[in-house]
Amino acid sequence: MKILVTGAAGFIGFHLSERLLAEGHTVVGVDNINDYYDVNLKYARLKELGIGREDAEVFYKETISSINRNFKFVRLNLEDKEELFQLFATENFEVVCNLAAQAGVRYSIENPNVYIQSNIVGFLNILECCRHHEIKHLVYASSSSVYGMNKKVPFSEEDIVDNPVSLYAATKKSNELMAHTYSHLYKIPTTGLRFFTVYGPWGRPDMAPILFADAISNNRPIKVFNNGDMERDFTYIDDIVEGVKRVIEKSVEERGLYKIYNIGNNDSVKLLDFITQMETSLGKEATKEMLPMQMGDVKKTWANVDGLIKDYNYSPNTSLSTGIKEFINWFKDFYIES
Ligand SMILES: NC(=O)c1ccc[n+]([C@@H]2O[C@H](COP(=O)([O-])OP(=O)(O)OC[C@H]3O[C@@H](n4cnc5c(N)ncnc54)[C@H](O)[C@@H]3O)[C@@H](O)[C@H]2O)c1
């Protein structure tokens, strides 16, 4: 299959590209390489995919991977409609997987505009490109944050998600509504995947696992919000990538044009237990700075993944201890020993 992966220099997009290539697919990766977090990490991920920094830095330059001829990277902004249309016109993608977005709940409090540009305008451009080219399936990233302050657990796709508590969540819910419209009007098959706190090697430096690992390794206190009374459905990256791959590869015939699925680990882990596992893997105790709840944050997430199990035989099977060990091994290798 020929697949467009947007956000290919990002955490999930990088892993997904690597996995799709290993399965023999042809992948075109795009990313604007924004500096929301350290760009060196984004370039290092691209290097793993065989794309050198000096090539990746140049906007609109198409670079073929030095390690896999089936991978090509182009730096561009989703907001750049003309360039995006041009790419669709020349590449004839079968499937589009839109992972590019301005992520992060807390950042959206200070920087609302960038969320509207990347997540709304950018997503509209993706939809328009899919509409005007014969795309067999659009798979896109939504988020567990659409559940807002939902108290009923585990979170089900049937739950009402009309009460987002951050602009980030509002843009993700908007994406689901926009996709519905395009599926309905233009018969484009779409799948929204609500990711739940993904962690693992090459993870995001704005998320708790790296923030914690970095602070603990450098003898700094870790910030523990809501006095540690938080629970997350932490999902290991390989389980996520396996689930996304299954959705990309299977025809939508049996399940209908428009679908939304939770993609999590089907479990909720206490934040303090997560920290304990990290302490064990790092061989070091954390100093915890207990803080109140942050604006826009939610106390607990837990995914019901029955829909994905039924339609795609999804089975997340990485234990927390294995996942954290893998993550810490990478963290030490990338940040401490390199
Ligand atoms: N990681 C998680 O736990 C998690 C949870 C819920 C939802 N998600 C969603 O999954 C997707 C991937 O997340 P991630 O963790 O890999 O994030 P990430 O920030 O590592 O990757 C996103 C990539 O998109 C790129 N990008 C942002 N705006 C762009 C634009 N306008 N044009 C082109 N490229 C742009 C960024 O440079 C970045 O490399 C995002 O849509 C995110 O909202 C992630």
The ligand as an SDF file (V2000), in Angstrom:
LIG
                    3D

 44 48  0  0  0  0  0  0  0  0999 V2000
    1.2340   10.6570   22.5020 N   0  0  0  0  0  0  0  0  0  0  0  0
    0.0700   10.5740   23.1190 C   0  0  0  0  0  0  0  0  0  0  0  0
   -0.0370   10.1020   24.2560 O   0  0  0  0  0  0  0  0  0  0  0  0
   -1.1860   11.0580   22.4370 C   0  0  0  0  0  0  0  0  0  0  0  0
   -2.3930   10.9910   23.1480 C   0  0  0  0  0  0  0  0  0  0  0  0
   -3.5630   11.4150   22.5220 C   0  0  0  0  0  0  0  0  0  0  0  0
   -3.5290   11.8790   21.2180 C   0  0  0  0  0  0  0  0  0  0  0  0
   -2.3380   11.9580   20.5550 N   0  0  0  0  0  0  0  0  0  0  0  0
   -2.3540   12.4790   19.1840 C   0  0  0  0  0  0  0  0  0  0  0  0
   -1.6010   11.6060   18.3510 O   0  0  0  0  0  0  0  0  0  0  0  0
   -0.9240   12.3380   17.3420 C   0  0  0  0  0  0  0  0  0  0  0  0
    0.5630   12.0470   17.3890 C   0  0  0  0  0  0  0  0  0  0  0  0
    1.0310   12.4100   18.6840 O   0  0  0  0  0  0  0  0  0  0  0  0
    2.5670   12.3400   19.0820 P   0  0  0  0  0  0  0  0  0  0  0  0
    2.6020   11.9770   20.5160 O   0  0  0  0  0  0  0  0  0  0  0  0
    3.3230   11.5610   18.0900 O   0  0  0  0  0  0  0  0  0  0  0  0
    2.9260   13.8960   18.9830 O   0  0  0  0  0  0  0  0  0  0  0  0
    4.2240   14.6320   18.3800 P   0  0  0  0  0  0  0  0  0  0  0  0
    4.0990   16.0550   18.7580 O   0  0  0  0  0  0  0  0  0  0  0  0
    5.4580   13.8890   18.7620 O   0  0  0  0  0  0  0  0  0  0  0  0
    4.0180   14.4750   16.8160 O   0  0  0  0  0  0  0  0  0  0  0  0
    3.2350   15.3390   16.0340 C   0  0  0  0  0  0  0  0  0  0  0  0
    4.1010   15.8410   14.8950 C   0  0  0  0  0  0  0  0  0  0  0  0
    3.2900   16.6620   14.0650 O   0  0  0  0  0  0  0  0  0  0  0  0
    4.0650   17.7500   13.6150 C   0  0  0  0  0  0  0  0  0  0  0  0
    3.1400   18.8460   13.3210 N   0  0  0  0  0  0  0  0  0  0  0  0
    2.4330   19.6160   14.2030 C   0  0  0  0  0  0  0  0  0  0  0  0
    1.6960   20.5290   13.5730 N   0  0  0  0  0  0  0  0  0  0  0  0
    1.9280   20.3260   12.2380 C   0  0  0  0  0  0  0  0  0  0  0  0
    1.4540   20.9860   11.0590 C   0  0  0  0  0  0  0  0  0  0  0  0
    0.6080   21.9910   11.1340 N   0  0  0  0  0  0  0  0  0  0  0  0
    1.9150   20.5340    9.8490 N   0  0  0  0  0  0  0  0  0  0  0  0
    2.7860   19.5040    9.7610 C   0  0  0  0  0  0  0  0  0  0  0  0
    3.2700   18.8810   10.8550 N   0  0  0  0  0  0  0  0  0  0  0  0
    2.8370   19.2780   12.0790 C   0  0  0  0  0  0  0  0  0  0  0  0
    5.0200   18.0840   14.7500 C   0  0  0  0  0  0  0  0  0  0  0  0
    6.2030   18.6990   14.2990 O   0  0  0  0  0  0  0  0  0  0  0  0
    5.2840   16.7020   15.3520 C   0  0  0  0  0  0  0  0  0  0  0  0
    6.5070   16.1440   14.8940 O   0  0  0  0  0  0  0  0  0  0  0  0
   -1.2860   13.8010   17.5760 C   0  0  0  0  0  0  0  0  0  0  0  0
   -2.3670   14.1280   16.7490 O   0  0  0  0  0  0  0  0  0  0  0  0
   -1.7070   13.8280   19.0350 C   0  0  0  0  0  0  0  0  0  0  0  0
   -2.6080   14.8770   19.2870 O   0  0  0  0  0  0  0  0  0  0  0  0
   -1.1740   11.5470   21.1390 C   0  0  0  0  0  0  0  0  0  0  0  0
  1  2  1  0
  2  3  2  0
  2  4  1  0
  4  5  1  0
  4 44  2  0
  5  6  2  0
  6  7  1  0
  7  8  2  0
  8  9  1  0
  8 44  1  0
  9 10  1  0
  9 42  1  0
 10 11  1  0
 11 12  1  0
 11 40  1  0
 12 13  1  0
 13 14  1  0
 14 15  2  0
 14 16  1  0
 14 17  1  0
 17 18  1  0
 18 19  2  0
 18 20  1  0
 18 21  1  0
 21 22  1  0
 22 23  1  0
 23 24  1  0
 23 38  1  0
 24 25  1  0
 25 26  1  0
 25 36  1  0
 26 27  1  0
 26 35  1  0
 27 28  2  0
 28 29  1  0
 29 30  1  0
 29 35  2  0
 30 31  1  0
 30 32  2  0
 32 33  1  0
 33 34  2  0
 34 35  1  0
 36 37  1  0
 36 38  1  0
 38 39  1  0
 40 41  1  0
 40 42  1  0
 42 43  1  0
M  CHG  2   8   1  16  -1
M  END
$$$$
